[in-house]
Amino acid sequence: MGFWDLRWDGAEVFIARNTWVVQFLGAELSWMDRRSTGGAIVFQDSAAFAHARMLGTGTLINKQRSTLFFTMSLIIKPKSECAFDQISLGEVMLRLDPGEGRIRTARQFAVWEGGGEYNTSRGLRKCFGYKTAVVTAFVDNEVGHLVEDFIMQGGVATDFIQWREDDGIGRTVRNGLNFTERGFGIRGAVGNPDRGNTAASQLKPGDVDWDHIFGKLGVRWFHTGGIYAALSETTAALTVEAVKAANKYGTVVSYDLNYRPSLWKSIGGLAKAQEVNREIAKYVDVMIGNEEDFTASLGFEVEGVDHNISNIELDAFKAMIETAVKEFPNFKVAATTLRGVISATVNDWSAILWHDGQFHESRKYPGLEIMDRVGGGDSFASGLQFGFLEFNDAQKAVEYGAAHGALASTTPGDTSMVTRKEVEKQIGGGGARVVR
């Protein structure tokens, strides 16, 4: 089991799996489970407690029990110890896009790959140059290998793709298809997935060697989400298995709630969504989701939201996040995009992030012109991950996320087509003047 050191106001902190062992002046004084306490350290030695207070390493919150509350940056493994910067778990489908037309009247489709979890890995690899991989499964046929080829073009490692034997007609296992309209003006975007009995939806606990991935190879960041968890009872169980394993080896876990009523309606609806997501949430470090996701998936209410979830009072949302992090003290970061839908092609866009007791707001993008909104939230998530992985800075994370998501909405397909330089130009207030 690997240990690594951090210096923290005179205290030497050793991180081992899910436990922080704190030492002052070479003597072990106490321990804490970060998932259950969220940053509180109880000292059994009063002299050590007094020394810690003198160093200013924490805030006294309980005189009787000698408890300190420590604030900290997100703890991320160094690149040198890990084979991958980020790995995602999710289904990757073949997206069929009728362009400016409708699915029901199309005569031709452009094809892309896409999946809510995978899109973050591709964005981190293609836009930001990080080494990423995806854990998923395909049927071993021409369609499966077409999607694999798209993944390879995006630079995402295919080491952990599992292949299932083709039964000839897809009676028992198949590859997922996603017919998606971009929308225009008053006509909203439309998604029509065809993903029943897919290979990825049949993955189950025990199918993936997480000890090899997180323990032997090493991963700095693991990402998955509520879309994949909703595909079947086995994918929900596999997601729980994965986040527990990532916790065990000190890998940061992010989770995008991504609530989709259509995925849950035949397997228990809202009640089942909350049961599954609240269990997964116990092991999440970075929780991502909009106001509808937090209310539907975790059961938190936001005051000031209309029935269409088109407008939200920012103060009310902040209050909800503060409630969420009290109930789930393992959350180190909670973040969301704030999208005001004026029309399918014009949105007000920004983002907000909570970390270490403070809220950080991104630059605002009012009246953002949209070519294809699908995947914008995933590009926000990958930009946020980059901000923490590269700088471990909450303000930079929300800025990179918002800018990457905004730019990804200006190109077709689920995945990002932009560069890091273009993202940083937007963060700096750059416009759309021609580049020559």
Beta strands, then each sheet from edge to edge (+ up, - down):
strand 1: 4-8
strand 2: 11-16
strand 3: 19-24
strand 4: 27-33
strand 5: 40-42
strand 6: 59-62
strand 7: 67-69
strand 8: 84-89
strand 9: 93-97
strand 10: 110-114
strand 11: 132-139
strand 12: 161-164
strand 13: 177-181
strand 14: 190-194
strand 15: 219-225
strand 16: 252-256
strand 17: 286-288
strand 18: 333-343
strand 19: 346-355
strand 20: 358-361
strand 21: 365-369
sheet 1: 1+ 2- 3+ 4-
sheet 2: 5+ 7- 6+
sheet 3: 12+ 11+ 8+ 15+ 16+ 17+ 18+ 19- 20+
sheet 4: 12+ 11+ 8+ 15+ 16+ 17+ 18+ 19- 21+
sheet 5: 10+ 9- 13- 14+
end
